[in-house]
């Protein structure tokens, strides 16, 4: 039989309090799972991100389309000439524009 307790003794000294790990679990129960993963310490190393080349590739695509437009303008307007040259230049310019827009948009 257990001896009677005095009024000054707290209930925390009871052997029926339960496992002390339950208190830590009840506090962590409402936390998100990703919060525990970020507390990895030395295991969660951060590395510098890879350089971003999107703008350089977009600039190269723009430059290539501009050079192709200038070359086709020379061929269509000076060599072919006349109305046929203007029509072929307009068609080529439209094709180059569509190809450049699609290429620049797809660079991610």
C-alpha positions as CSV (number, residue, x, y, z in Angstrom):
1,X,0.0,0.0,0.0
2,X,1.1,3.5,-0.7
3,X,1.6,6.0,2.0
4,X,-0.9,8.9,2.0
5,X,0.4,12.1,0.3
6,X,0.6,15.4,1.9
7,X,-1.1,18.4,0.4
8,X,2.2,20.1,-0.5
9,X,3.2,17.3,-2.8
10,X,2.5,17.9,-6.4
11,X,0.8,15.4,-8.8
12,X,3.8,15.5,-11.1
13,X,5.7,13.0,-8.9
14,X,3.1,10.4,-9.4
15,X,4.0,7.1,-11.1
16,X,0.8,7.3,-13.0
17,X,1.7,10.4,-15.0
18,X,2.5,8.5,-18.1
19,X,5.4,8.5,-20.5
20,X,7.2,11.9,-20.5
21,X,7.7,11.6,-24.3
22,X,3.9,12.0,-24.7
23,X,4.2,15.7,-23.7
24,X,6.8,16.4,-26.5
25,X,4.6,14.5,-28.9
26,X,1.5,16.5,-28.0
27,X,3.3,19.7,-28.6
28,X,4.7,18.5,-32.0
29,X,1.4,17.0,-33.0
30,X,0.1,20.3,-34.5
31,X,3.3,21.2,-36.4
32,X,3.7,20.6,-40.1
33,X,5.9,17.6,-41.2
34,X,8.2,19.9,-43.3
35,X,9.1,21.8,-40.1
36,X,10.9,18.8,-38.7
37,X,12.8,18.2,-41.9
38,X,14.2,21.7,-42.0
39,X,15.7,21.3,-38.5
40,X,18.3,18.8,-39.8
41,X,21.3,20.8,-38.7
42,X,24.5,19.8,-40.5
43,X,22.7,17.1,-42.5
44,X,20.7,19.7,-44.4
45,X,23.4,21.4,-46.4
46,X,22.6,24.3,-48.7
47,X,24.4,24.5,-52.0
48,X,24.6,27.5,-54.3
49,X,22.0,27.3,-57.1
50,X,23.1,26.7,-60.6
51,X,23.6,29.8,-62.7
52,X,20.5,31.0,-64.6
53,X,21.1,31.0,-68.4
54,X,17.5,31.7,-69.5
55,X,18.1,35.4,-70.4
56,X,21.3,34.6,-72.3
57,X,19.6,31.9,-74.3
58,X,16.7,34.2,-75.1
59,X,19.1,36.9,-76.2
60,X,20.9,34.4,-78.5
61,X,17.6,33.3,-80.0
62,X,16.7,37.0,-80.6
63,X,20.0,37.7,-82.2
64,X,19.8,34.7,-84.5
65,X,16.3,35.6,-85.7
66,X,17.5,39.2,-86.3
67,X,20.5,38.0,-88.4
68,X,18.2,35.6,-90.4
69,X,15.8,38.5,-91.0
70,X,18.6,40.7,-92.3
71,X,20.0,38.0,-94.5
72,X,16.5,37.2,-96.0
73,X,15.9,40.9,-96.5
74,X,19.1,41.2,-98.6
75,X,18.2,38.0,-100.6
76,X,14.6,38.8,-101.2
77,X,14.8,42.6,-101.8
78,X,18.0,42.9,-103.7
79,X,18.5,39.7,-105.5
80,X,14.8,38.7,-106.2
81,X,13.4,42.2,-106.2
82,X,10.0,43.5,-107.3
83,X,6.7,42.4,-105.9
84,X,7.7,38.7,-105.6
85,X,10.7,39.8,-103.4
86,X,8.4,41.8,-101.1
87,X,5.9,39.0,-100.8
88,X,8.6,36.4,-100.1
89,X,10.3,38.7,-97.6
90,X,7.0,39.3,-95.7
91,X,6.4,35.5,-95.6
92,X,9.9,34.8,-94.4
93,X,9.7,37.6,-91.8
94,X,6.4,36.1,-90.5
95,X,7.9,32.6,-90.3
96,X,11.0,33.9,-88.5
97,X,8.8,35.9,-86.1
98,X,6.7,32.8,-85.2
99,X,9.7,30.6,-84.8
100,X,11.5,33.2,-82.6
101,X,8.4,33.7,-80.4
102,X,7.9,30.0,-79.8
103,X,11.7,29.4,-79.1
104,X,11.9,32.3,-76.7
105,X,8.7,31.2,-74.9
106,X,9.9,27.6,-74.5
107,X,13.2,28.5,-72.9
108,X,12.6,27.9,-69.2
